[in-house]
Amino acid sequence: MICTTPRSGSTLLCSLLEATGAAGRPGSHFHTPDLDRWREVYALTEVAFASEREKLAAIFDAARKRGRDETGMFGLRMQRGSFPFFIEQVGRLHPECRDDRSRLEAAFGPMLFLHLSRADKLDQAISRLKAEQTGLWHKAADGTELERVAPAQPLVYDRDAIARHLDELSALEAAWEAWFAEAGIDPLILTYDGLAQDPTGTLAMILRALGRDPALAQGIAPPVAKLANATNRNWADRFRKETEGR
């Protein structure tokens, strides 16, 4: 399970892991905190279930099938904002378990937890604001669009929005740290900068931790392009100047 926050490089990491053919198909299988939305994502018909728990079990079964590859390994990306609702549903499925880790392993089997974070929260906040304004969240290595959620709008510097994202992202990161401590989990630590600078080495390290051949990381090119440009740097410099001493 990749434990992360928005604009931390998780799309790149998921793509690299899937490309190995040995680490599942990691994705945000439980992103929206809405059970009926989950059901729709997996094309499950409401009338087919006798109870809410039966529907929930079917959703998790469909997610496991989608997140696996031929090796049988399941991959999951979990944004912290989606986590409270998700872990509540895991608890409903496995009330016999006494803690979050045992509930997760009852649902998915033995788990490796990866904590992917971005040290520079200001850059992360700006990246998130730009994605919201442009509607473009990810671009392929060849420059084509991978994920657009809205028509493009003009980029507008917004100090208050950057500050809001900065606070929210910091709180989300702190919530992951608190949960790891509470659950007694020692995750494999990954960073945005480390992944960007050495994707092959990062991928090999994860494969090794998963008990897979790290040599599978060789020759896999990053399929996602970096979106940061001079605008990101200019906004960061301006924000620091405007908030200096506050």
Secondary structure, 3 states (H helix, E strand, C coil): CEEECCCCCHHHHHHHHHHHCCCCCCECCCCCCCHHHHHHHCCCCHHHCCCHHHHHHHHHHHHHHHCECCCCCECEEEEHHHHHHHHHHHHHHCCCCCCHHHHHHHHHCCCCCEEEECCCHHHHHHHHHHHHHHCEEEEECCCCEEEECCCCCCCCCCHHHHHHHHHHHHHHHHHHHHHHHHHCCCCEEEEHHHHHHCHHHHHHHHHHHCCCCHHHHCCCCCCEECCCCHHHHHHHHHHHHHHCCC
